[in-house]
Structure formats: C-alpha cells, structure tokens
Amino acid sequence: MLMPCTFVIVCASTGLGAQTPSETAAHRQAVLAQLAAGDFAKVEAQSTDRMKAALPAGRLEGLWARMIGEAGAFQRCAPARVQAMGEMQIVITTCEFARANVDAQIVFDAAGKLAGLQFRPAGSAPAYAPPPYATPSSYAESEITIGEPDWKLPATLAMPQGPGPFPAVVLVHGSGPNDRDETVGANKPFKDLALGLASRGVAVLRYDKRTKVYPTRLAAFSGLTVKEEVVDDAVEAAKALRTQPKIDPSRVFVLGHSLGGMLVPRIAERDPGLAGLIALAGPARPMEQAIVDQTRYLAAADGTVTADEQAQIDKLVTLAASVAALTPEDAKTGKTLLGVPASYWLDLRGYDAPSAAGHVKQPLLVLYGERDYQVTSEEFARWKTALAAKPNATLRSYPSLNHLFISGSGKSVPGEYDRPGHVAEEVIRDVAEWVKRR
C-alpha cells in the first residue's frame, strides 16, 4: 500500500547548450508552481521523450494527487541548490507540505528539458545501525543476481554460518519502487528482517524491486499488472534460492509485506512448491479505497480537516469511482488513473487476498501491527474470518507496532517513519520459530 512518500524517478539524456545555475533554479521554481497549480500538461510538455515515455499523459496528475494525499497540501519551497552531473543539472530543494517536509529533486538536461523528478522524505537518513538482535558472527551476506534474463535484479543473500541445510525466506516488497532493504524514511525493515532471521538460522534473500531497477521499461510496458511488478520476480527469487548451497530446497518460504503480503496467494499459485507463506500487514480492501481512507485519516490526524484537505479527499473519491468504472477497453487504450495503468486496476478488481489465502495448501502466518494506519484493524479481522477454517493458518497482532512493524505510541503518522527504529524483535522471533517448525 502507500508508503509515506510518493516517488517519481526518471533520468534522461542529453542535449546541446546549458542553463546557468540561476536559470536552472528559476526553472525549478516554475515546475513546482505548475505542479502546485495543477498545470500538469505544462510540466509534461517540457519533459524529455524518455520522461514522457515513463510518465504518459495523465499519470503525473495521479502521482501528485497521491503525494498530496500523503504529505498534505503543498505550501512552499526553500531556496534551491544546483549541482551538475555531466551535461545535466540537478536541483534539490526542501518543500513544505501540510504534514511533512519533502526533498524535491528535479533534473534538467542540457537543453533545459525536464529529465527527472523525485520526491523523498526531507533530510538525510542517519547511517544504518544493525538491530540489537542481529549477531554478525552468526551469518554472512553475499551479492547475487535473480530474475528472468530480461529482468535481472541485484540481490543480497544473508546466510547463517554452519553447514546447513537451512530454511530460507524470500522478502517481497510493498508498493512503490523499493530497494532491497525496503527503505522507508530512516528505516530499513527488510534489512532488519534479513539480519535478524539469519542470526536465528534462517537464510533470507532480498532484492531491488523491478520498478526501481527498470522504471522506464515498466512505464512503457503494455498491460502492466502485479504479475510483472511483483509476482514474477518473487517466483524467480524462490527458484534462485533452491539452487544455493546450504539451502534446503524443500523449505523455501515467501514473506510479503503490505502489497507483497496481499499477493502471497498469487505467488503460491505460481509456485506450489513453496513451504509456507507469511503475510505482514497484507491489505484486504481495494487499493483505490485504501488511498481515499488513508488520505481521510491523515487529514484528520491533527483534529482539523481543512478546506484544501477536504477538496483533495473529494478529488480522490471521484478518482476512486473512476477506477471502479474502468472497462477492459480502457486497458487497451493505455488509460491511467492515480498514475496507475487501467490494466493494473482491472487485474486487482475483485481480488480478495484473505479469501484466496484460505484456498492455498501451504501453511500461512499472518502478522499485523495494531498501530498501522495503512492497513486497518478491520482488514486484519477479515483475514481472521477468512482463515478461521484453515487449520495451518496462524495469525498474530502486536499492539504497539506500526505498518513497518516498528514500535511506537499514539496515533501513527508518516513523520514516524523518519525516526530511526527497527522491526520489533518479537516479530523476528515469531517468524523464525514458525519457519523452523515447518
């Protein structure tokens, strides 16, 4: 589901001539003003061909809408800093939104065309420190490559010390172009999981998501669905694990977080040889409804819903209704809504992850953090109801944990993800013990 910031990353090519730093800074101000004013066509018109291919007409509007839904209304930006990268100019500025500060990185090619756009939580995250429950002497990490020939992905394998054979877990990301650590703000929950589980005798494979490694190719992919975004690579990762020395090929598991958790039944359909499935914060409602509900929650988090916030909610409600009205013909035309192709929405229409999970043969572990605002307690209740008759299903919830399974107190809000923390040790323990019992 949604992470605390929306990312749009596309880097492009070259041209002749160059803007001066002052011209580049002014150009950046114009682009941000156009985004804030909703003049998306003007932004698209000044983009490079590669940028246009990666963000077809209309997609930028949806991505900006999701950005506003997460961070709140746009307010202002600080003075920019400009740096050169070859023939391109990179402009970095911190922008204030109603609920968060966001670093905007805008790239212009030598001809002054918009070549890249990225938004991320403001400020540099502190250097990662391993969690206290990680024991470096008990595991070793190595770099491997997974994936089909046309979609190779860099990956890291955390292997316990000793002769093995060990059980192994593939980590499957949530929404967005995630890296292998599933970095969110100052946190790296997948790295925590990998080091914690490997310290307890469970090998872990994590990889950079296809949308991070191949953003332009995927943006131009006709008929994109979660199969291409998520499922194919999870299946390939499990296949790669089975070929590794010291791995027990009959004890390979998949652990999905958020969107990945929702899709573990689909992954199991493709790979019936999996030993078990683990869903962390798996959604159980339509994605378009979750976007509206999360925006409502964040708007009301400070006790007041402003007129701008209500207007954004109303806009997302309208867009969600448009998603519900999509037809197969819309997929053929390349139509997008909320920055997502119609083919993607249609593929998930009617998909009920808890119900699907009730029909898979593999044992299933479902975990939920009760402070999670991105996946609600009502959704966890749906998992419990759907799996009540499945004898090999285990469900657990944790009162103090948020969507990243990091402990906190009070209402969870996006700014919480900017504070360094670690996946709770009890989650590491519960996953490791469940895997090793299979």
N, C-alpha and C positions, 0 to 999 in steps of 0.2 A: 504494500500500500504506500501511501505518500510518506516520504521522508521529510525532514524539516526544511529542506530547501529544494527548489527545482533547478535542475542543471540543463543547460543547453550548451553543448560543446561541439564546435565545428571549426577546424582550422583550414585555411585555404591557401591559395597560391600567390602569384606574383603579378607585377605589372611594371610600368615604367614611370619614372618620376617619383616624388615622395612628398608627403606633407611635412611641414615643420612641426615640432612638438606642440607649439601653441595652436596650430591649425588642427592637429590631432585631438588635443584636449577639447577644443570647441566642437569638433565633430562628435566626440563622445557625448558632450552635453546635449547636442541636438538629437542624437539617437535615443538617449534616455528620456528626453522630453517627449519624443514621438511615442515611445512605449507607454509613458505615463498618460498621455492624451488618447491612447488607443489608436494612433495612426500607424497601424501595423503594415499597411500597404506601402507606406513611405519607407519604412525600415527594409521591407522585403525588396523594394525596387532598387535600393542602393547596395544590395548584397552581391557577392560573387556568385558565379554559376554553381560552384560546389556548395556554397551555403544554401542557395535556392533548392538544390537537389536534396540536401539533407533536411531542410525545413520548407517543404512545399507550401504554397499559398494557403493561409488559414491556420497552419499549425502553430505559428508563433503566438497568435492570439490565445490559443488554448493553453500553451505553456505559461504565458504571462498570467492568465487567469488563475492557474494552479499556484503560481508563485504568490500572487496577491492573497489567495485563499490561505496559504501557509504563513506568510510573513506579515500580512495586513496591508493596509493602504500605503502606497508609495508617498514619501514625504519630501526628502531632499537628499542630495549627494554632497560629500566633501570634495575639496579640490582634488584633481586627478594627478597621478604620477605616470609619466610616459617612459617606456623603455623600448629599445629597438631589439628585434630578433630577426637578423638577416635583413630582408627588404620589407619586413612587416613592422608595424608599430603596435605595441600592446599598451592599452590604457587601463589602469587599475584605480578604482575609486570605491570608497565605502559609502553605501547608501543607507539612509534610514527609512525603514518601513514601520508601520504602527506597532508591530510585535517583535521585530528583530532588526538587527543591523546586518547587512549583506554586502559582501565584496563583489562588485561587478568587474569583470574583465572583458574588455572589448578589443577585438583585433581588427586592424585595418591593413589591407595590402598596400603595396607601393603606389597603386593608382587611387588610393583613398576609398576603396570599396570595403564594405563590412565583410570580414572574413571569419570572424569567430565571436561567440558570445557565451559567457559563463557567469553563473551566479552561485555563490557558495557562502556558507556562514562566515561572518566577518572575523578577521584576526587569524593569526597563525596558531594552529593547534600545537600544544606542547608535545615534546618528543614522547613517543610511546614508551611506557614502562610496563614490563610484563606483570600480570596479576600475581599476588602473593602465593596463589595456589599452583603456579607454574614452577616446575623443577627442571631447570635447563639441563642438568646432568642426566635426566631420565629420557630425553628424546633428542633427535637431530632433525633439522629441516633441510630439504633439498629442493631444487627447482626442476620442474618437469614441464612438458607441454601436453595438453589434452585437446580433443576436438577432432572434427572431421577435417579432411585435407584442406578444404576451402575456408575453414573457420577455426584455425589453430589458436589456442588460448594459452597464455603463460599461467603457470600454477605453482603452488607450493605444497609439498607433502611433508607433514610432520609425522615422523616415525618413532615409535617407542624404542628405547635401547633393549637389546636382547635378541634371542634367536627367533622369536615368533613361533608359529604364525599368529598374527594379530587380527582382531576385528578392525574394520575401517569404516569411516563415515565420510560421505561427500556433503559439503556445505553448499546450499542453493540459496541465492540472494533474494532480497525483496525488490520492489520496483526501482527503476532508475538505472543509470549506467554505473553500477557499483564496482569497486575494485575487489580484489580477493579477500581483503580484510573487512569488507562491508563498512568502510569508514563513514561515519556519520558525525559531523562536528568534531569533537575532541575524542571520539570513541571508536574503537575497532572491535566490535563484538565477535566477528568471525576469527580474528587472531586470538582473542581470549579463549574462544571455544577450542580452537586448534591446540593451543599450548596447554590448556587445562586438561583436555581429553587425552592428549599424547602423554602427559605426565601420569595419567592413570591407566596407561596400557592400551589406548585406543588410537589407531592411526587416523589422521584427518587430512583430506585433500580439499584445498580451496583454490579458486581460480578467478581471474578477472572476467567479468561478465561480457558477453558478446556485444552488448550495447555500448560498453566502454571501449573495447578494442576496435570495433568496426562501426562507429556511429553513422558514417556517411553511407556505407553499403547497405546497412539495415534501413536507413531512412528512405532509400530508393527501392527497397525490396517490395515487390508487388504481393499483396495478400498477407502481410505480416500478421502473425498470431503468436500466442505464448509458446507454441511449438518451436518456432525459430528463436524467440527471445530467451527461453528458459529450458524447455524440456529436452531438446536435442542435446544440449551441452551437458546437462545433468546425467543423461544416459551415457554419453561418451566418457564422462569423468568416472562413472562406476565401472565402465569397461576397462579404462586405463588402470584403475586400482587393482583389478583382478589379475593383471599381468605383473604387478610389482612383487619382487622377492619379499618374503616375510609377511605377506598379506594372505589371510585365509580367504580364498575367492568365494567361499560359501557364506561368508559373514560380512558382506558389504551392505551398508545401510545408507539411506539418504536422509539428511536433515535439512528441511526447508524453513526459512524464516519469512514471515509476512507473505508476500506474493508466493515465494518459494514454498511456504507451508501450505498455502491453498492448493498448490499444484502437485503435492506429493502423490495423490491418487493417479493423476495423469502420468507421472513419471513411472509409477508402478505398473501401469498398463503397458508401457513401452518396455519395461524391464522386469518381467515377472520373477526373475532370479534374485531380486533384492531380498535381503534377510529381514528387513524391517524398515519402517518409515517413522520419522519424527517430524512433527509439525509444531513450530514455535510461532505463536501469535498468527495463526492462519485465519484470514478473513472468511466470513460466512455470509456476506451481503454483496450485492452488485458493486463494482468498483465506482460507478458513477454516483451511486447513493452515498458511498463512503466519502467521496470528495465533498459532497454537499454537507454531510453530517460533521465532518472534521472542520470544515470552514465555520459552521454554526458554533461548534464547541469552542474554537479558538477566538471567535468574535466575542463570545460571552464570557471568556475566561477572566476578564478584568471587571466583570459585573455590569458592563455597559456595551450595548451594540450600537455603534454609530450609524449615521445615515449612509456613509460610504460603505461600511461593512455590510449593512443590510442590502445595499444595491449589488454588492458582489455576490452575496448569497442568492439573491433573486436571479442574477445572471447565471449562476451555476445551476440553479434549479431548472431554468429554461434549457440550458445545455444538456442537463441530465435527461430531460424529457425528449430532447432531440436524439440522444443516444438510444432511448427506448424505441424511438420511431424508425431507426435505421432499417434498411432493407438490403438484401443481397446485391441489388443493383448499385447501391451506394459503394459497396466494396469494389465493384468493377470500375467505378469512376475515380477511385483514389480519394474519396471524401475523407476528411478528418474532423474530429470533434475533440475539444480539450487537448489538442496536439497529438491525438492518437488515431491511427487509421481505422476506418469503419470495419475492416476485416478483423481487427483485433477485438473490437467491441462485440461483433457478431459471434466470434468464436467463443466468448465467455458467456454469451446470453444463455440464461437457464442453467449454467453450471453451478451445481450445489456441492461444494467441497466436502462438507460433513457427510452428506448422503453418499457421495462417491466413495469416501473413505470407508463407509460401512460395508462396502461390497468388495474391497480388496482382501486378498487372502493373508497378506503379511500382517504381523503384529504391528501395532501403532501406538506411539507415545505422543500425546498432545499436551503442550505446556502453554500457560497463559500468565501474564503479569497483570495483576488487578488494577494497576495504575495506568494501564495502556489506554490512551485516548484514540489511537488509530484503529485498534481492533477492540470492540466493546465487550463488556461482560455478557451482553445479550448474545453476541456471536459465540462466545465460549459455551454458553448454555445450549446453543444449537448443536455444537459438537457433542456435548454430553448426551443430549437427547438422541441424536442420530447414531451414536456409538453405544447406547445402553445395552443393546443385544449382541454386541461384538465381544466375545469372551477374551480375545487377545488385545484389547484396547485398554490403555492406561491414560488417565487424564489427571493433571495436577495444575494448581494455580498458586501464585505467590503474592501475598497481599501488598508488599512494598515495591514490587518491580514494575518498570515501565515497558514500553514497546521493545526496547533493546535488552530487556531483562537485567537492567541495572537498577539498584536500589535507590529510593528517594522517598520524599514525603510530600504531602499536599497534592494539589492538582498538577498533573503533568502538563507541561507546555514545551514548545520547541526549544526555548532557551536552555532547558535542562540538558539537551544533547551537547551543548557547548562546554559543559563541565566534564572534565575527565572522570571516568569511572570504569568499572569492569563488570562483565557478566557475573552475576552472583554465583558464589562457589556452590551453593545448593543446587543450582541448575546443572553445573558441570558434574557434580556428584550423581544427581539423578539420571542424567543422560548416560554417563559412563556405566553405572550399575545396571541400568536397563539393557544397554547394548551387550554387556559382558554376560548377562543371564540368558541371552538368546542362543 
